[in-house]
Amino acid sequence: MQLSSLIGKKIISPAGEELGYVTGAYLSRDLTSLAALTAVDGDEEEFVLPIRAVVASSDAIIAQKSRAAAPVGVPAPIGLRAFSETGTDLGVVGDWLFGDCEPVFILVKDGVRTGYAAETVLSEENVVVYLSGERPAPKKRAKKKIAASETKNEATMSADAPVENASEQESAAQEIRTEAAAAEPLKTAEAERSTSPLSESAEPQEQTVKFELGTRNLLGKRVVRSVYDAQGEIVALAGDRITPEVLSRARRKGRLLALTVNTLTNVY
């Protein structure tokens, strides 16, 4: 199956209710499976359809009325330029094949379509194809752990420092005891906050999640054929690059589907 064949497809419930249509897709981080679809409903409101909600796909996508708070994985890099690990320009990512075959990326350059196994492709800021074999394993960011003994040593450093006489020793000891006493209530309050299940300052993780929906896959693409609204006014001219303003205009005019369909073949 071609990923591009899903873009623009209607989404209906098992009962036959129209839920919207597909505008984009997210792949798993290893680029070997479909993770989620981004879609727009009848009111042009965007939503995320988790792939587990899809029941079947033919002329239309049949899916349960399920929504995800945010897409998982990475945006399908359709339309992005790809390079080899040595920097050679390999063309533009035209499609992603999956289902009955091992997942393959189709790159298009000078009208020639070439397939590359998904396991050799890495998509982060750029799309890189490792022609020499499998892509390298992603690097994990090491977290520095501070040993408790180091903290303890720093805390007691002033106590171990040499002093000239007994009065200075006593003064230093008294200062340490005072600091420890002042810190004790803070430690207790900190412990209570960390163990409290309903901390007032805690915010749901979902509130900090930021993501872009399927329209990200359209930005920057060229329109193949001009798109007009119901009154014949221009929404986007053939050859124009899709910008946020064009997307907004297409939504207002109810022509986002037409705009999506008219960019599917822009790399061929």
The 8 nearest C-alpha neighbors of each residue, nearest first, counted from 0:
[[1, 97, 96, 98, 2, 99, 4, 95],
 [0, 2, 96, 3, 4, 95, 94, 97],
 [1, 3, 4, 95, 5, 96, 94, 0],
 [2, 4, 5, 1, 6, 94, 263, 95],
 [5, 3, 2, 1, 6, 0, 8, 7],
 [6, 4, 3, 8, 2, 7, 21, 1],
 [7, 5, 21, 3, 22, 8, 4, 23],
 [6, 8, 21, 20, 22, 260, 256, 5],
 [9, 7, 20, 5, 21, 6, 59, 10],
 [8, 10, 20, 59, 19, 60, 11, 7],
 [11, 9, 60, 20, 19, 18, 61, 59],
 [12, 10, 17, 61, 18, 16, 15, 62],
 [11, 13, 16, 15, 62, 14, 61, 63],
 [14, 12, 15, 61, 62, 11, 63, 16],
 [15, 13, 12, 16, 11, 17, 61, 63],
 [16, 14, 12, 13, 11, 17, 61, 18],
 [17, 15, 12, 11, 14, 18, 13, 10],
 [16, 18, 11, 19, 10, 15, 12, 9],
 [19, 17, 11, 10, 40, 16, 12, 20],
 [20, 18, 40, 10, 39, 41, 17, 9],
 [19, 21, 9, 10, 8, 38, 39, 7],
 [22, 20, 38, 7, 6, 8, 23, 37],
 [21, 23, 38, 213, 6, 37, 7, 214],
 [24, 22, 213, 37, 36, 21, 6, 216],
 [25, 23, 36, 37, 75, 35, 74, 213],
 [24, 26, 74, 35, 75, 73, 34, 72],
 [27, 25, 33, 34, 73, 72, 30, 75],
 [26, 28, 72, 30, 34, 29, 32, 33],
 [27, 29, 72, 30, 73, 26, 31, 122],
 [28, 30, 27, 31, 118, 121, 32, 26],
 [31, 29, 27, 28, 26, 32, 117, 118],
 [30, 32, 29, 102, 117, 27, 118, 26],
 [33, 31, 27, 26, 30, 34, 102, 97],
 [32, 34, 26, 35, 27, 25, 50, 31],
 [35, 33, 26, 27, 25, 50, 32, 72],
 [36, 34, 49, 50, 25, 48, 24, 33],
 [37, 35, 24, 48, 23, 47, 25, 38],
 [38, 36, 47, 213, 23, 24, 22, 212],
 [37, 39, 21, 22, 46, 20, 45, 47],
 [38, 40, 45, 43, 44, 19, 20, 46],
 [41, 39, 19, 43, 42, 44, 18, 45],
 [40, 42, 43, 19, 39, 18, 44, 17],
 [41, 43, 44, 40, 39, 253, 19, 45],
 [44, 42, 40, 39, 41, 250, 45, 253],
 [45, 43, 39, 42, 40, 46, 41, 38],
 [44, 46, 39, 38, 43, 40, 212, 47],
 [45, 47, 38, 37, 39, 48, 44, 66],
 [48, 46, 37, 67, 66, 36, 38, 70],
 [47, 49, 36, 66, 35, 37, 67, 50],
 [50, 48, 35, 51, 52, 67, 47, 36],
 [49, 51, 35, 52, 53, 34, 48, 36],
 [50, 52, 49, 53, 54, 35, 48, 34],
 [51, 53, 63, 50, 62, 49, 65, 54],
 [54, 52, 62, 50, 51, 55, 61, 63],
 [53, 55, 62, 61, 52, 56, 63, 60],
 [56, 54, 61, 53, 60, 57, 62, 59],
 [57, 55, 60, 59, 61, 58, 54, 53],
 [56, 58, 59, 60, 55, 61, 8, 5],
 [59, 57, 56, 60, 8, 9, 5, 61],
 [60, 58, 9, 57, 8, 56, 10, 61],
 [59, 61, 56, 10, 55, 9, 11, 62],
 [62, 60, 11, 55, 54, 12, 10, 13],
 [63, 61, 53, 54, 12, 52, 11, 60],
 [62, 64, 52, 65, 12, 53, 13, 61],
 [65, 63, 62, 12, 66, 52, 18, 48],
 [64, 66, 63, 52, 48, 67, 49, 62],
 [65, 67, 48, 47, 49, 68, 64, 46],
 [66, 68, 47, 69, 49, 48, 70, 65],
 [67, 69, 66, 70, 47, 205, 46, 208],
 [70, 68, 67, 71, 47, 210, 208, 209],
 [71, 69, 35, 47, 67, 72, 25, 68],
 [70, 72, 34, 69, 73, 35, 25, 27],
 [71, 73, 27, 28, 26, 25, 34, 70],
 [72, 74, 25, 26, 28, 27, 75, 71],
 [75, 73, 25, 76, 26, 24, 72, 216],
 [74, 76, 25, 77, 24, 26, 73, 216],
 [77, 75, 79, 74, 78, 92, 122, 216],
 [78, 76, 92, 79, 75, 93, 94, 216],
 [77, 79, 92, 91, 93, 76, 80, 266],
 [80, 78, 91, 92, 76, 77, 81, 126],
 [79, 81, 91, 90, 92, 126, 78, 82],
 [82, 80, 126, 89, 127, 90, 91, 88],
 [83, 81, 88, 127, 89, 87, 86, 128],
 [82, 84, 128, 87, 86, 85, 127, 129],
 [83, 85, 129, 86, 127, 128, 82, 130],
 [84, 86, 83, 87, 82, 129, 130, 127],
 [87, 85, 83, 82, 84, 88, 127, 89],
 [88, 86, 83, 82, 85, 89, 84, 81],
 [87, 89, 82, 90, 81, 86, 83, 80],
 [90, 88, 82, 81, 87, 108, 83, 91],
 [89, 91, 108, 107, 80, 81, 88, 106],
 [92, 90, 80, 107, 106, 79, 81, 78],
 [93, 91, 106, 77, 78, 79, 94, 105],
 [94, 92, 106, 105, 77, 91, 78, 107],
 [93, 95, 105, 92, 104, 77, 3, 2],
 [96, 94, 104, 2, 103, 1, 105, 97],
 [95, 97, 1, 103, 102, 0, 2, 104],
 [98, 96, 102, 0, 100, 101, 99, 95],
 [97, 99, 100, 0, 96, 101, 102, 1],
 [98, 100, 97, 101, 0, 102, 96, 1],
 [101, 99, 98, 97, 102, 96, 103, 0],
 [100, 102, 97, 103, 99, 98, 116, 96],
 [103, 101, 97, 96, 117, 31, 100, 116],
 [104, 102, 116, 117, 96, 115, 95, 114],
 [103, 105, 95, 115, 114, 94, 117, 116],
 [104, 106, 114, 94, 93, 113, 92, 95],
 [107, 105, 92, 113, 91, 93, 112, 90],
 [106, 108, 112, 91, 90, 111, 93, 110],
 [107, 109, 90, 111, 110, 91, 89, 106],
 [108, 110, 111, 107, 90, 267, 112, 266],
 [109, 111, 108, 267, 107, 112, 266, 90],
 [110, 112, 108, 107, 109, 113, 106, 267],
 [113, 111, 107, 106, 105, 110, 108, 114],
 [114, 112, 106, 105, 107, 111, 115, 104],
 [113, 115, 105, 104, 103, 106, 116, 112],
 [116, 114, 104, 103, 117, 105, 113, 119],
 [115, 117, 103, 118, 119, 102, 104, 114],
 [116, 118, 103, 120, 119, 102, 104, 30],
 [117, 119, 116, 120, 133, 134, 31, 29],
 [118, 120, 133, 134, 129, 117, 116, 128],
 [121, 119, 128, 117, 118, 127, 134, 129],
 [120, 122, 127, 126, 128, 123, 134, 119],
 [123, 121, 126, 125, 127, 124, 120, 76],
 [122, 124, 125, 121, 126, 73, 127, 76],
 [123, 125, 122, 126, 127, 121, 76, 79],
 [126, 124, 123, 122, 127, 81, 80, 79],
 [125, 127, 122, 81, 121, 82, 123, 80],
 [126, 128, 82, 121, 83, 81, 120, 84],
 [127, 129, 120, 83, 119, 130, 82, 84],
 [130, 128, 119, 84, 131, 134, 132, 83],
 [129, 131, 132, 128, 83, 119, 84, 133],
 [132, 130, 129, 133, 84, 119, 134, 128],
 [133, 131, 130, 129, 119, 134, 118, 128],
 [134, 132, 119, 118, 129, 135, 131, 120],
 [133, 135, 119, 129, 120, 132, 136, 118],
 [136, 134, 137, 133, 138, 129, 121, 119],
 [135, 137, 138, 134, 133, 139, 121, 29],
 [138, 136, 135, 139, 134, 121, 140, 29],
 [137, 139, 136, 140, 135, 141, 134, 121],
 [140, 138, 141, 137, 136, 142, 135, 143],
 [139, 141, 142, 138, 137, 143, 136, 144],
 [142, 140, 139, 143, 138, 144, 137, 145],
 [141, 143, 144, 140, 139, 145, 138, 146],
 [142, 144, 141, 145, 146, 140, 139, 147],
 [143, 145, 146, 142, 147, 141, 149, 150],
 [146, 144, 147, 143, 149, 150, 148, 142],
 [145, 147, 148, 149, 144, 150, 151, 143],
 [146, 148, 150, 149, 151, 145, 152, 144],
 [147, 149, 151, 146, 150, 152, 145, 153],
 [150, 148, 152, 151, 146, 147, 153, 145],
 [151, 149, 153, 147, 152, 148, 154, 146],
 [150, 152, 148, 154, 149, 153, 147, 155],
 [151, 153, 149, 155, 154, 150, 156, 148],
 [154, 152, 156, 150, 151, 155, 149, 157],
 [153, 155, 151, 152, 156, 150, 157, 158],
 [156, 154, 158, 152, 157, 153, 151, 159],
 [157, 155, 153, 159, 158, 154, 152, 160],
 [156, 158, 160, 159, 155, 154, 171, 153],
 [159, 157, 155, 156, 160, 172, 171, 175],
 [160, 158, 156, 157, 161, 155, 162, 152],
 [159, 161, 157, 158, 156, 162, 155, 171],
 [162, 160, 159, 163, 158, 168, 157, 164],
 [163, 161, 164, 168, 167, 160, 165, 171],
 [162, 164, 167, 161, 165, 168, 166, 160],
 [165, 163, 167, 166, 162, 168, 169, 161],
 [164, 166, 168, 167, 169, 163, 162, 170],
 [167, 165, 169, 168, 164, 170, 163, 171],
 [166, 168, 170, 169, 165, 164, 171, 162],
 [169, 167, 165, 171, 166, 170, 162, 172],
 [168, 170, 172, 166, 167, 171, 173, 165],
 [171, 169, 167, 173, 168, 172, 166, 174],
 [172, 170, 174, 168, 169, 173, 167, 175],
 [173, 171, 169, 175, 174, 170, 168, 176],
 [172, 174, 176, 170, 171, 175, 169, 177],
 [175, 173, 177, 171, 172, 176, 170, 178],
 [174, 176, 172, 178, 177, 173, 179, 171],
 [177, 175, 179, 173, 174, 178, 180, 172],
 [176, 178, 174, 180, 175, 179, 173, 181],
 [179, 177, 181, 175, 180, 176, 182, 174],
 [178, 180, 176, 182, 177, 181, 175, 183],
 [181, 179, 177, 183, 182, 178, 176, 184],
 [182, 180, 178, 179, 183, 177, 184, 185],
 [181, 183, 179, 185, 180, 184, 178, 186],
 [182, 184, 186, 180, 185, 181, 179, 187],
 [185, 183, 187, 186, 182, 188, 181, 180],
 [184, 186, 188, 182, 183, 187, 189, 181],
 [185, 187, 189, 183, 184, 188, 190, 182],
 [186, 188, 184, 190, 185, 189, 191, 183],
 [189, 187, 191, 185, 190, 186, 184, 192],
 [188, 190, 186, 192, 187, 191, 185, 193],
 [191, 189, 187, 193, 188, 192, 186, 194],
 [190, 192, 188, 194, 189, 193, 195, 187],
 [193, 191, 189, 195, 190, 194, 188, 198],
 [192, 194, 190, 191, 195, 189, 198, 196],
 [195, 193, 191, 192, 190, 196, 198, 189],
 [194, 196, 192, 197, 193, 198, 191, 190],
 [197, 195, 198, 194, 193, 192, 201, 199],
 [198, 196, 195, 199, 201, 200, 192, 194],
 [197, 199, 201, 200, 195, 196, 192, 193],
 [200, 198, 201, 197, 202, 192, 195, 196],
 [199, 201, 198, 202, 197, 192, 203, 195],
 [202, 200, 198, 199, 203, 197, 204, 196],
 [201, 203, 204, 200, 206, 199, 205, 207],
 [204, 202, 205, 206, 201, 207, 208, 200],
 [203, 205, 206, 207, 202, 208, 201, 209],
 [204, 206, 208, 203, 207, 68, 202, 69],
 [205, 207, 204, 208, 203, 202, 209, 68],
 [206, 208, 205, 204, 209, 203, 202, 210],
 [209, 207, 205, 206, 210, 204, 69, 68],
 [208, 210, 207, 211, 69, 206, 205, 70],
 [211, 209, 212, 208, 69, 70, 71, 215],
 [210, 212, 215, 213, 209, 214, 70, 69],
 [211, 213, 214, 37, 215, 210, 45, 47],
 [214, 212, 23, 37, 22, 215, 216, 24],
 [213, 215, 217, 216, 212, 218, 22, 23],
 [216, 214, 213, 217, 218, 212, 211, 23],
 [215, 217, 214, 213, 218, 23, 77, 75],
 [218, 216, 214, 215, 220, 219, 241, 259],
 [219, 217, 241, 215, 220, 242, 216, 214],
 [218, 220, 241, 240, 217, 242, 221, 216],
 [221, 219, 240, 241, 218, 217, 222, 262],
 [222, 220, 240, 239, 238, 241, 265, 223],
 [221, 223, 237, 238, 262, 239, 224, 261],
 [224, 222, 237, 261, 262, 265, 238, 221],
 [225, 223, 237, 222, 261, 226, 236, 238],
 [226, 224, 236, 237, 235, 227, 222, 223],
 [225, 227, 235, 234, 233, 236, 224, 258],
 [228, 226, 233, 234, 231, 232, 225, 229],
 [227, 229, 231, 230, 232, 252, 234, 233],
 [230, 228, 231, 227, 232, 252, 253, 254],
 [231, 229, 228, 232, 227, 233, 252, 234],
 [232, 230, 228, 227, 229, 233, 234, 226],
 [231, 233, 227, 228, 230, 234, 229, 226],
 [232, 234, 227, 235, 226, 231, 228, 236],
 [233, 235, 227, 226, 249, 228, 232, 248],
 [236, 234, 226, 225, 233, 239, 237, 245],
 [237, 235, 225, 239, 238, 226, 222, 233],
 [236, 238, 225, 224, 222, 223, 239, 235],
 [237, 239, 222, 221, 223, 236, 240, 224],
 [240, 238, 221, 222, 236, 237, 241, 235],
 [239, 241, 221, 219, 220, 242, 222, 238],
 [242, 240, 219, 218, 220, 245, 221, 239],
 [241, 243, 245, 244, 218, 240, 219, 246],
 [244, 242, 246, 245, 247, 241, 218, 248],
 [243, 245, 247, 242, 246, 248, 241, 249],
 [246, 244, 248, 242, 247, 243, 241, 249],
 [247, 245, 243, 249, 244, 248, 250, 242],
 [246, 248, 244, 250, 245, 249, 243, 251],
 [247, 249, 245, 251, 250, 246, 244, 252],
 [250, 248, 254, 255, 246, 252, 247, 251],
 [249, 251, 253, 247, 255, 248, 252, 254],
 [252, 250, 248, 249, 253, 247, 254, 43],
 [251, 253, 249, 250, 254, 228, 248, 234],
 [252, 254, 250, 251, 255, 249, 43, 228],
 [255, 253, 249, 257, 252, 256, 250, 258],
 [254, 256, 249, 258, 250, 257, 253, 259],
 [257, 255, 259, 258, 254, 7, 260, 20],
 [258, 256, 260, 254, 259, 255, 261, 226],
 [257, 259, 255, 261, 256, 260, 254, 226],
 [260, 258, 256, 257, 261, 262, 255, 7],
 [259, 261, 257, 262, 263, 258, 7, 256],
 [260, 262, 258, 223, 259, 263, 222, 224],
 [263, 261, 222, 265, 260, 259, 264, 223],
 [264, 262, 260, 265, 261, 259, 3, 266],
 [265, 263, 266, 262, 267, 223, 261, 93],
 [264, 266, 262, 267, 263, 223, 221, 222],
 [267, 265, 264, 93, 107, 91, 78, 263],
 [266, 264, 265, 110, 107, 93, 108, 109]]
